[in-house]
Amino acid sequence: FQEFNTIYLIAPRVKNIKIENLTYEYHVIKNLSFITEGIFLSNTYSIARVERAILDLFFLFDTDFSDFNINQFDKELFLKLSKLYNKKVQKKAGQFIKFFTL
């Protein structure tokens, strides 16, 4: 188990908020912030499905796949959503599928 001290969020503007030992780090992904596919929506908040969250990570960071938990992963949704991102993310999505032989 690895403890995390940072929660990453997608928002209309970049912002960092620290509350006690936890940092909320807001990032912007232009042209995707208002696309709701791959997002669970409620009246007060939105949460990305695992497929969308992984693609957002690929967009924001240079990350490897070793720490990913792909339980309940929808390959078709992942590949469909990857087409909304740039070529770099699409390439990384293809590598991800091959890595896990999905």
Secondary structure, 3 states (H helix, E strand, C coil): CCCCCEEEEECCCCEEEEECCEEEEEECCCCCCCCCCCEEECCCCEEECHHHHHHHHHHHCCCCCCCCCCCCCCHHHHHHHHCCCCHHHHHHHHHHHHHCCC
